Amino acid sequence: MAGEITETGDLYSPYVGLVYMFNLIVGTGALTMPKAFATAGWLVSLVLLIFLGFMSFVTTTFVVEAMAAANAQLRWKRMENYKEEDEDDSSTTSDSDTLTQDSYERAERRPILSVQRRGSSSLFEITDRVEMGQMASMFFNKVGVNLFYFCIIVYLYGDLAIYAAAVPLSLMQVTCASGNDSCGLETDSRRNDTDPCWGPIRRVDAYRIYLAIFTLLLGPFTFFDVQKTKYLQILTSLMRWVAFAIMIVLALVRIGHGQGEGRPALADPAGLRNLFGVCVYSFMCQHSLPSLLTPVSSKRHLTRLVLLDYVLILAFYSLLSFTAIFCFRGDSLLDMYTLNFARCDVVSVAAVRFFLGLFPVFTISTNFPIIAVTLRNNWKTLFHREGGTYPWVVDRLAFPTITLLPPVVVAFCTHDLESLVAITGAYAGTGIQYVIPAFLVFHCRKDIRLAFGPGTANKHASPFHHTLWVGFVLLWAFSCLFFVTANIILSETKL
């Protein structure tokens, strides 16, 4: 994320890449989607989910095309460097050798575009992992690069605020029991932050205590370099799918037994703002595509692979959300869907209740240090100057502090996960998912035409190759920003 070209890493099959991409997209946003569905109405939610999934697929193909274009430029530069080295080596040869070399160079340079076209298939192979920041540096001017990093940083701050609020919220909901309620959880309509948790300690106090513990335990990782291990990734993925499967099955069983309480409306415009942000956030993957797709061993059908992933994700989101909104009343759905299963009348087995209630604690806690270090490195890259180094205090203390402090402060002030996800997705998410890929593919196509000539074939070109698609994506992005902002202003004015 810091914008460097890194090693590709161990290769894996396209089907493993499909699973990795599925796991990347289906994360915290999926747990906030059921409440957003119930708030906006099932029909309008389904239509918007499908459309936003399609738009995310379009911009994903844009990023893949830009990755291939960046690889082509890097490969061509390496070829040019090799030629220059050969010219230096041949500078001491005889005149006849020099004439032969000149003739060869003229032959090379004269039909350069035709040579390029013959080799274009291999030139556009995605073999170097070129991160989004590096692509921005290659295709954008200085202002564009700074805006790119600003957008990434704002999004990562939102991510960290969501994570910092989700873990203490889950712990508070599971452990704050009152009266004879041994299950420890009812609904938001029956509980509020001022209700007692443990004696004189209120629920909001318990939340902030958990937030302080969370910050003290995981915050120090921001000051060091941490990496997600393979085994930790496998463990969190396994826990995630066990939790999702349990929730879907339990909801289907309750609906099948006639215990479904949900009567969702067809449409409710008041819930569109949050639904839009949640859906954008739930399809976020563009910023991690270089790390995810570059190691795929065979990229012949990469676009089909990505399309299949999006179809599966749409089906999963629809299944999870529809079972939720028909199983639970709309006013009883919690921001974190797993918490709806921490009730005795829903789940009789205590171990399952605690596993689902604490599921976000385990999975999110493993991601928080990774996101924090990524954000810290982006801050360093944004202010880095060629040949310069940071003082120890700035490098080891200032950057980690400005990384950790703002999201913790936001989480201290609010634990409204639906709003946090909606705002993060609607603003920074729109920039990363729509605006940046659209500008990347527009500029990379222009650079490819200038460098290799018109008609050069990019084997990983997006099927949405017409420039009108770029304009449509940008128009949609700015329309969404206008709609969300207007909706917020109108909502606040009514209040």
Buried (B, 14 or more C-beta within 10 A) or exposed (E): BBBEBBEBEEEEEBEEBBEBBBBBBBBBBBBBBBBBBBBBBBEBBBEBBBEBBEBBBBBBBBBBBBBBBBBBBBBBEEEEEEEEEEEEEBEEEEEEEEEEBEEEBEEEEEEEBEBBBEBBEEBBBBEBBBBBBBBBBBBBEEEBBEBBBBBBBBBBBBBBBBBBBBBBBBBBBBBBBBEEBEBBBBBBEEBEEEEBBBEEEBBBBBBBBBBBEBBEEBBEBBBEEEEEEEEEEEBBBEBBEEBBEBBBEBBBEBBEEEEBEBEBBEBBEEBBBBBBBBBBBBBBBBBBBBBBBBBBEEBEEBBEBBBBBBEBBBEBBBBBBBBBBBBBBBEBBBBBBBBBBBBBEBBEEEEBBBBBBBBBBBBBBBBBBBBBBBBBBBBBBBEEEEEEEBEEEEEEEBBBBBBBEBBBEBBBEEBBBBBBBBBBBBBBBBBBBBBBBBBBBBBBBEBBEEBBEEEBEBBBBBEBBEEEBBEBBBEBBEEBBEBBEEBBEEEEEEE
